[in-house]
């Protein structure tokens, strides 16, 4: 009854639900903040504000004061309501308002709250259990008595009448607690196997995570090495380019200055020859024979030393040779240096240290056991029950996960047992589905005797 009264007092008169963020008007009535704001918004147009509960009017829009105590009570009440909804089991004797049950009596077939549990009978026949709505399942369907025993022969829960005069008479029976403990012990033993498997799986996950970490570190190191190598390559090539271009520019300037001086001298000589030619042409055009004859001979017009200079190998008329004007020795040396750089780059890229060859489980024959680190292959009589795929060998073989397209490679193989084993290289197009396919060329064929 008290719970019902409390619930009524915690209802908003506007939305008729439990208060949410309650506020108080000057008249003392409480409402949800959202609800009263909506009412006051509708009253803004008329300019007359009033309390929805007592109709008291206000000259201006009333201020809203948050009621902290009422808010705390409403929140606790809502939590209690939610707990009741979760369990769904209320006290059978609290008829005025629902109260959560804490125990159920199998004999009375009733659920009890704390209040009624204190006054409930404490006699042994009144068996208490956790709150339950299916109390009928805890009683014998034939004799309507509480199930107290467990028949080990029929694996069934029975009552006293079943064990004494019913169909389970003479059977081996145990109390429910004894049978439950035995079943729990059996379940604990069963639990050991998956627990061990889980630990093994966790260890394998840690191993794989460690391998992944190492692979990431190796990849980062390789990326750093390649970046540094490429940076050095660019620097050295840039230096060589600058050196070659500077040498070409220097030689071009020297040759240009030399040719410019020679051209200037030849231009002077050309002008002198043009002047002499014009003078001779003027003499040829004269009509007065006396004037023509009084001029010196044409041979005197030419400078004998100059004529002799034409035959001298050191004269100005010497023509430059028609060969290459650039000294290719420096360029050739630079190109050889570039070849050395490239050779060093190839060595830095392709010369690697020893690496693990990991095995591809998807190609392994079902009688070949592959270790967790994918490095060891062992023949086993117990078939691994892997799915049949087009990549799986039919014979006792397994392919590596890594392939090679060029270069020289070698394998170090460790054998721990006597018997025959082979290491071979094959093309990707090998007929895997055939029985014992040939993998050529064969790199090693060893049979250990001991």
VEXDREN-2710 file (C-alpha; in Angstrom, 1 decimal):
% VEXDREN-2710
k/r/px/py/pz
1/UNK/0.0/0.0/0.0
2/UNK/2.8/2.4/0.9
3/UNK/4.5/1.7/-2.3
4/UNK/1.4/2.5/-4.3
5/UNK/0.9/5.7/-2.4
6/UNK/4.5/6.7/-3.1
7/UNK/4.2/5.9/-6.8
8/UNK/1.1/8.2/-7.0
9/UNK/3.0/11.0/-5.2
10/UNK/5.8/10.7/-7.8
11/UNK/3.6/11.2/-10.8
12/UNK/3.6/14.4/-12.9
13/UNK/0.1/15.7/-13.2
14/UNK/0.8/16.7/-16.9
15/UNK/2.4/13.6/-18.4
16/UNK/1.1/11.2/-15.6
17/UNK/4.5/9.5/-15.5
18/UNK/7.2/9.5/-12.8
19/UNK/9.0/12.8/-12.4
20/UNK/12.0/13.4/-14.7
21/UNK/14.1/16.5/-13.7
22/UNK/11.2/17.9/-11.5
23/UNK/10.9/21.6/-10.9
24/UNK/8.8/23.6/-8.5
25/UNK/6.5/26.7/-9.2
26/UNK/6.1/29.5/-6.6
27/UNK/2.7/27.9/-5.6
28/UNK/4.6/24.7/-4.5
29/UNK/3.4/22.3/-7.2
30/UNK/6.0/20.1/-9.0
31/UNK/6.2/19.1/-12.7
32/UNK/8.6/17.7/-15.1
33/UNK/10.8/20.5/-16.5
34/UNK/9.9/19.6/-20.1
35/UNK/6.2/19.3/-19.3
36/UNK/5.9/22.7/-17.6
37/UNK/8.0/24.4/-20.2
38/UNK/5.7/23.2/-22.9
39/UNK/2.6/24.5/-21.0
40/UNK/4.2/27.9/-20.3
41/UNK/5.2/28.2/-24.0
42/UNK/1.6/27.9/-25.0
43/UNK/0.7/30.6/-22.5
44/UNK/3.2/33.0/-23.9
45/UNK/0.8/34.1/-26.6
46/UNK/-1.9/35.2/-24.1
47/UNK/0.5/36.7/-21.6
48/UNK/-1.4/35.0/-18.8
49/UNK/0.5/32.3/-16.9
50/UNK/-1.1/29.9/-14.4
51/UNK/-0.3/26.7/-12.6
52/UNK/-1.8/23.6/-14.3
53/UNK/-2.5/22.1/-10.8
54/UNK/-4.1/24.9/-8.7
55/UNK/-4.7/27.5/-11.5
56/UNK/-2.8/30.3/-9.6
57/UNK/-2.0/33.1/-12.0
58/UNK/1.4/34.9/-12.4
59/UNK/2.0/38.3/-13.9
60/UNK/5.2/37.2/-15.6
61/UNK/6.5/33.8/-16.7
62/UNK/7.3/32.1/-13.4
63/UNK/10.8/31.0/-12.6
64/UNK/11.4/27.3/-12.3
65/UNK/13.3/25.9/-9.3
66/UNK/14.8/22.5/-9.5
67/UNK/13.6/20.1/-6.7
68/UNK/16.7/18.1/-5.9
69/UNK/15.2/15.9/-3.2
70/UNK/12.2/15.0/-5.2
71/UNK/14.5/14.2/-8.2
72/UNK/16.6/11.8/-6.0
73/UNK/13.5/10.0/-4.7
74/UNK/12.1/9.6/-8.2
75/UNK/15.3/8.2/-9.5
76/UNK/15.5/5.6/-6.7
77/UNK/11.9/4.6/-7.3
78/UNK/12.6/4.2/-11.0
79/UNK/15.6/1.9/-10.2
80/UNK/13.4/-0.2/-8.0
81/UNK/10.8/-0.4/-10.7
82/UNK/13.5/-1.6/-13.2
83/UNK/14.8/-4.3/-10.8
84/UNK/11.2/-5.6/-10.5
85/UNK/10.8/-5.6/-14.2
86/UNK/14.1/-7.5/-14.7
87/UNK/13.3/-10.3/-12.2
88/UNK/9.6/-10.3/-13.0
89/UNK/8.9/-12.1/-9.7
90/UNK/7.0/-10.3/-7.0
91/UNK/5.9/-11.3/-3.5
92/UNK/2.7/-13.5/-3.6
93/UNK/1.4/-11.9/-0.4
94/UNK/1.9/-8.2/-1.3
95/UNK/-1.4/-7.7/-3.1
96/UNK/-1.6/-3.9/-2.8
97/UNK/1.6/-3.1/-4.7
98/UNK/4.3/-5.3/-6.3
99/UNK/7.3/-6.0/-4.1
100/UNK/10.3/-7.9/-5.4
101/UNK/10.5/-11.5/-4.1
102/UNK/13.8/-12.7/-2.5
103/UNK/12.9/-16.4/-2.1
104/UNK/10.3/-18.9/-3.2
105/UNK/8.8/-21.7/-1.0
106/UNK/8.5/-25.0/-2.9
107/UNK/6.0/-26.4/-0.5
108/UNK/3.7/-23.3/-0.4
109/UNK/4.4/-22.6/-4.1
110/UNK/4.7/-18.9/-3.2
111/UNK/7.3/-16.2/-3.6
112/UNK/8.2/-14.1/-0.5
113/UNK/9.6/-10.6/0.0
114/UNK/11.9/-9.8/3.0
115/UNK/8.9/-8.9/5.2
116/UNK/7.0/-12.1/4.6
117/UNK/10.1/-14.2/4.6
118/UNK/10.7/-13.3/8.3
119/UNK/7.3/-14.6/9.4
120/UNK/7.4/-17.7/7.1
121/UNK/7.6/-21.2/8.6
122/UNK/11.1/-22.5/9.2
123/UNK/10.1/-26.1/9.3
124/UNK/12.2/-28.5/7.1
125/UNK/9.3/-29.3/4.7
126/UNK/9.2/-25.7/3.7
127/UNK/12.1/-25.7/1.2
128/UNK/13.3/-22.3/0.1
129/UNK/15.0/-21.5/-3.2
130/UNK/15.8/-18.5/-5.4
131/UNK/12.8/-16.7/-6.8
132/UNK/11.2/-18.7/-9.6
133/UNK/8.0/-18.7/-11.5
134/UNK/8.3/-22.3/-12.5
135/UNK/7.8/-23.9/-9.1
136/UNK/5.8/-26.8/-10.7
137/UNK/9.0/-28.0/-12.3
138/UNK/10.6/-28.5/-8.9
139/UNK/7.8/-31.0/-7.9
140/UNK/7.1/-34.6/-9.0
141/UNK/4.5/-34.6/-11.7
142/UNK/3.1/-37.9/-10.4
143/UNK/3.1/-37.4/-6.6
144/UNK/3.2/-33.6/-6.5
145/UNK/6.0/-33.7/-3.9
146/UNK/9.3/-31.9/-3.9
147/UNK/12.1/-33.4/-6.0
148/UNK/14.7/-34.3/-3.4
149/UNK/16.7/-37.3/-4.9
150/UNK/18.4/-38.2/-8.2
151/UNK/18.1/-41.7/-9.7
152/UNK/21.5/-42.6/-11.2
153/UNK/20.1/-45.5/-13.2
154/UNK/17.4/-43.4/-15.0
155/UNK/19.2/-40.1/-14.7
156/UNK/16.1/-38.4/-13.3
157/UNK/15.2/-36.2/-10.4
158/UNK/12.6/-37.9/-8.2
159/UNK/10.6/-37.4/-5.0
160/UNK/10.5/-39.7/-1.8
161/UNK/7.4/-41.6/-3.1
162/UNK/9.1/-42.4/-6.4
163/UNK/12.1/-43.9/-4.6
164/UNK/10.0/-45.9/-2.1
165/UNK/7.0/-47.1/-4.0
166/UNK/7.2/-45.7/-7.5
167/UNK/8.9/-46.9/-10.7
168/UNK/12.3/-46.0/-9.3
169/UNK/11.9/-48.4/-6.3
170/UNK/15.1/-50.3/-5.7
171/UNK/17.2/-48.0/-7.9
172/UNK/20.4/-46.4/-6.8
173/UNK/19.5/-42.9/-5.7
174/UNK/21.5/-39.9/-4.3
175/UNK/20.5/-36.6/-2.9
176/UNK/20.3/-33.7/-5.3
177/UNK/23.3/-32.0/-3.6
178/UNK/25.4/-35.2/-3.9
179/UNK/24.4/-35.8/-7.6
180/UNK/25.0/-32.1/-8.4
181/UNK/28.5/-32.2/-6.9
182/UNK/29.4/-35.3/-8.8
183/UNK/28.2/-33.8/-12.0
184/UNK/30.1/-30.6/-11.3
185/UNK/33.3/-32.7/-10.7
186/UNK/32.7/-34.4/-14.0
187/UNK/32.2/-31.1/-15.7
188/UNK/35.4/-29.8/-14.1
189/UNK/37.3/-32.7/-15.5
190/UNK/35.8/-32.1/-18.9
191/UNK/36.7/-28.4/-18.6
192/UNK/40.4/-29.3/-18.2
193/UNK/40.8/-30.3/-21.8
194/UNK/39.4/-27.1/-23.4
195/UNK/41.3/-25.1/-20.8
196/UNK/44.6/-26.8/-21.9
197/UNK/43.7/-26.2/-25.5
198/UNK/42.9/-22.6/-24.8
199/UNK/46.3/-22.1/-23.1
200/UNK/48.0/-23.8/-26.1
201/UNK/46.0/-21.5/-28.4
202/UNK/47.0/-18.4/-26.4
203/UNK/50.6/-19.5/-26.5
204/UNK/50.4/-19.9/-30.3
205/UNK/48.7/-16.5/-30.6
206/UNK/51.6/-14.9/-28.5
207/UNK/54.1/-16.7/-30.8
208/UNK/52.4/-15.4/-33.9
209/UNK/52.1/-11.9/-32.5
210/UNK/55.9/-12.0/-31.7
211/UNK/56.6/-13.2/-35.3
212/UNK/54.4/-10.4/-36.6
213/UNK/56.2/-7.9/-34.4
214/UNK/59.6/-9.1/-35.7
215/UNK/58.3/-9.0/-39.2
216/UNK/57.1/-5.4/-38.7
217/UNK/60.5/-4.4/-37.2
218/UNK/62.3/-6.1/-40.0
219/UNK/60.2/-4.4/-42.6
220/UNK/60.7/-1.1/-40.9
221/UNK/64.5/-1.7/-40.8
222/UNK/64.5/-2.7/-44.5
223/UNK/62.5/0.4/-45.4
224/UNK/64.9/2.6/-43.5
225/UNK/67.9/0.9/-45.2
226/UNK/66.4/1.3/-48.7
227/UNK/65.5/4.9/-48.0
228/UNK/69.0/5.7/-46.8
229/UNK/70.4/3.8/-49.8
230/UNK/68.3/5.7/-52.3
231/UNK/69.1/9.0/-50.6
232/UNK/72.8/8.2/-51.0
233/UNK/72.3/7.2/-54.6
234/UNK/70.5/10.4/-55.4
235/UNK/73.3/12.4/-53.7
236/UNK/76.1/10.7/-55.5
237/UNK/74.3/10.9/-58.9
238/UNK/73.6/14.6/-58.3
239/UNK/77.3/15.2/-57.5
240/UNK/78.3/13.3/-60.6
241/UNK/75.9/15.2/-62.7
242/UNK/77.1/18.6/-61.4
243/UNK/80.7/17.5/-62.0
244/UNK/80.1/16.4/-65.6
245/UNK/78.0/19.5/-66.5
246/UNK/80.6/21.8/-64.9
247/UNK/83.4/20.2/-67.0
248/UNK/81.4/20.4/-70.2
249/UNK/80.7/24.1/-69.5
250/UNK/84.3/24.8/-68.8
251/UNK/85.5/23.1/-72.0
252/UNK/82.8/24.9/-74.0
253/UNK/83.9/28.3/-72.7
254/UNK/87.6/27.7/-73.4
255/UNK/86.8/26.5/-77.0
256/UNK/84.5/29.4/-77.5
257/UNK/87.1/32.0/-76.5
258/UNK/89.7/30.4/-78.7
259/UNK/87.4/30.3/-81.7
260/UNK/86.2/33.9/-81.1
261/UNK/89.8/35.2/-81.2
262/UNK/90.5/33.3/-84.5
263/UNK/87.3/34.6/-86.0
264/UNK/88.3/38.2/-85.1
265/UNK/91.7/37.8/-86.8
266/UNK/90.1/36.3/-89.9
267/UNK/87.6/39.1/-90.1
268/UNK/90.4/41.7/-90.1
269/UNK/92.2/39.8/-92.8
270/UNK/89.0/39.6/-94.8
271/UNK/88.5/43.4/-94.6
272/UNK/92.1/44.1/-95.8
273/UNK/91.6/41.7/-98.8
274/UNK/88.3/43.4/-99.6
275/UNK/90.1/46.8/-99.7
276/UNK/92.8/45.6/-102.0
277/UNK/90.3/44.0/-104.3
278/UNK/88.4/47.3/-104.6
279/UNK/91.6/49.1/-105.5
280/UNK/92.5/46.6/-108.2
281/UNK/89.0/46.8/-109.7
282/UNK/89.3/50.6/-109.8
283/UNK/92.6/50.3/-111.8
284/UNK/90.9/47.9/-114.2
285/UNK/88.2/50.4/-114.8
286/UNK/90.5/53.4/-115.5
287/UNK/90.7/54.7/-119.1
288/UNK/93.9/56.7/-118.7
289/UNK/96.8/54.3/-119.5
290/UNK/99.3/56.6/-117.9
291/UNK/97.6/56.4/-114.6
292/UNK/97.3/52.6/-114.8
293/UNK/101.0/52.2/-115.6
294/UNK/102.2/54.6/-112.9
295/UNK/100.5/52.5/-110.2
296/UNK/102.7/49.7/-108.7
297/UNK/102.4/46.2/-110.0
298/UNK/99.5/44.1/-108.6
299/UNK/102.1/41.9/-107.0
300/UNK/103.3/44.8/-104.9
301/UNK/99.9/45.3/-103.5
302/UNK/100.2/42.0/-101.6
303/UNK/102.4/41.8/-98.5
304/UNK/105.2/39.3/-99.3
305/UNK/105.5/38.4/-95.6
306/UNK/101.8/37.7/-95.5
307/UNK/102.0/35.5/-98.6
308/UNK/104.8/33.6/-97.0
309/UNK/102.9/33.4/-93.8
310/UNK/100.1/31.4/-95.5
311/UNK/102.6/28.6/-96.0
312/UNK/103.8/28.8/-92.4
313/UNK/102.1/26.3/-90.1
314/UNK/102.1/29.0/-87.4
315/UNK/100.2/31.6/-89.5
316/UNK/96.8/33.0/-88.6
317/UNK/95.1/31.2/-91.5
318/UNK/95.6/27.9/-89.8
319/UNK/92.2/26.1/-89.7
320/UNK/91.0/24.4/-86.5
321/UNK/90.7/20.6/-86.6
322/UNK/87.3/19.1/-87.3
323/UNK/87.4/16.6/-84.4
324/UNK/85.5/16.7/-81.1
325/UNK/86.2/19.8/-79.2
326/UNK/85.3/18.2/-75.8
327/UNK/87.7/16.2/-73.7
328/UNK/85.8/13.0/-73.2
329/UNK/88.3/11.6/-70.7
330/UNK/86.6/13.3/-67.7
331/UNK/83.1/12.2/-68.9
332/UNK/84.3/8.6/-69.5
333/UNK/85.8/8.5/-66.0
334/UNK/82.6/9.9/-64.5
335/UNK/80.5/7.2/-66.3
336/UNK/82.8/4.5/-65.0
337/UNK/82.3/5.9/-61.5
338/UNK/78.6/5.8/-62.1
339/UNK/78.9/2.1/-63.0
340/UNK/80.7/1.5/-59.8
341/UNK/77.9/3.2/-57.9
342/UNK/75.3/1.1/-59.6
343/UNK/77.3/-2.1/-58.8
344/UNK/77.5/-1.1/-55.2
345/UNK/73.7/-0.4/-55.2
346/UNK/73.0/-3.9/-56.6
347/UNK/75.2/-5.5/-54.0
348/UNK/73.5/-3.5/-51.2
349/UNK/70.1/-4.6/-52.5
350/UNK/70.5/-8.2/-53.4
351/UNK/73.1/-9.4/-50.9
352/UNK/71.0/-10.6/-48.0
353/UNK/71.7/-12.6/-44.9
354/UNK/70.2/-16.0/-44.2
355/UNK/66.4/-16.1/-44.0
356/UNK/64.0/-18.6/-42.8
357/UNK/62.1/-20.6/-45.4
358/UNK/58.5/-20.9/-44.0
359/UNK/56.3/-23.8/-45.1
360/UNK/52.9/-23.4/-46.7
361/UNK/50.3/-25.5/-44.7
362/UNK/47.8/-25.1/-47.5
363/UNK/50.0/-27.4/-49.7
364/UNK/51.0/-29.9/-47.0
365/UNK/50.0/-33.5/-47.4
366/UNK/47.6/-34.7/-44.7
367/UNK/50.3/-37.1/-43.4
368/UNK/52.9/-34.2/-43.1
369/UNK/52.8/-32.4/-39.7
370/UNK/53.8/-28.8/-39.9
371/UNK/55.2/-27.1/-36.7
372/UNK/53.6/-23.9/-35.4
373/UNK/56.6/-21.8/-36.5
374/UNK/56.2/-23.2/-40.1
375/UNK/59.8/-24.3/-40.2
376/UNK/59.6/-28.0/-39.5
377/UNK/57.9/-30.8/-41.5
378/UNK/57.5/-34.3/-40.0
379/UNK/55.8/-37.4/-41.4
380/UNK/53.0/-38.7/-39.2
381/UNK/50.8/-41.7/-39.4
382/UNK/47.8/-39.8/-38.0
383/UNK/46.1/-37.9/-40.8
384/UNK/45.7/-34.2/-40.1
385/UNK/42.2/-34.0/-41.7
386/UNK/42.9/-30.8/-43.6
387/UNK/40.4/-29.8/-46.3
388/UNK/41.2/-31.2/-49.8
389/UNK/42.1/-28.4/-52.1
390/UNK/43.7/-28.0/-55.5
391/UNK/47.0/-26.8/-53.9
392/UNK/47.4/-29.8/-51.5
393/UNK/50.0/-32.5/-52.3
394/UNK/48.8/-36.1/-52.7
395/UNK/52.2/-37.4/-51.7
396/UNK/54.3/-36.7/-48.5
397/UNK/55.4/-33.2/-49.7
398/UNK/54.9/-29.6/-48.8
399/UNK/55.8/-26.4/-50.7
400/UNK/57.5/-23.3/-49.2
401/UNK/55.7/-20.0/-49.0
402/UNK/58.5/-18.1/-50.6
403/UNK/59.5/-18.2/-54.3
404/UNK/62.6/-17.0/-56.2
405/UNK/62.6/-15.5/-59.7
406/UNK/66.4/-15.1/-60.1
407/UNK/69.8/-15.1/-58.3
408/UNK/71.8/-17.8/-56.6
409/UNK/70.3/-19.5/-53.5
410/UNK/71.2/-22.4/-51.2
411/UNK/69.4/-24.2/-48.4
412/UNK/70.5/-25.4/-45.0
413/UNK/68.4/-28.4/-43.8
414/UNK/68.5/-30.0/-40.4
415/UNK/67.3/-33.7/-40.1
416/UNK/66.6/-35.1/-36.7
417/UNK/65.5/-38.7/-37.6
418/UNK/66.8/-41.5/-39.7
419/UNK/65.1/-42.0/-43.0
420/UNK/64.9/-40.5/-46.5
421/UNK/64.2/-36.9/-47.3
422/UNK/64.5/-34.6/-50.3
423/UNK/64.8/-30.9/-51.0
424/UNK/63.9/-29.9/-54.5
425/UNK/63.0/-26.8/-56.6
426/UNK/60.0/-26.7/-58.9
427/UNK/58.0/-24.4/-61.0
428/UNK/54.7/-23.1/-59.7
429/UNK/53.0/-25.1/-62.5
430/UNK/54.0/-28.4/-61.0
431/UNK/51.2/-31.0/-61.0
432/UNK/50.5/-31.0/-57.3
433/UNK/47.5/-33.4/-57.5
434/UNK/49.6/-36.2/-59.0
435/UNK/51.1/-38.9/-56.8
436/UNK/54.7/-38.1/-56.1
437/UNK/55.3/-35.5/-58.8
438/UNK/58.8/-34.9/-59.9
439/UNK/60.3/-31.6/-58.8
440/UNK/63.2/-30.7/-61.0
441/UNK/65.9/-29.8/-61.0
442/UNK/66.7/-31.8/-57.8
443/UNK/69.0/-29.8/-55.5
444/UNK/69.6/-32.5/-52.9
445/UNK/68.7/-36.1/-52.4
446/UNK/70.0/-37.5/-49.1
447/UNK/69.2/-40.8/-47.3
448/UNK/70.5/-41.0/-43.8
449/UNK/71.5/-44.5/-42.6
450/UNK/71.7/-43.6/-38.9
END
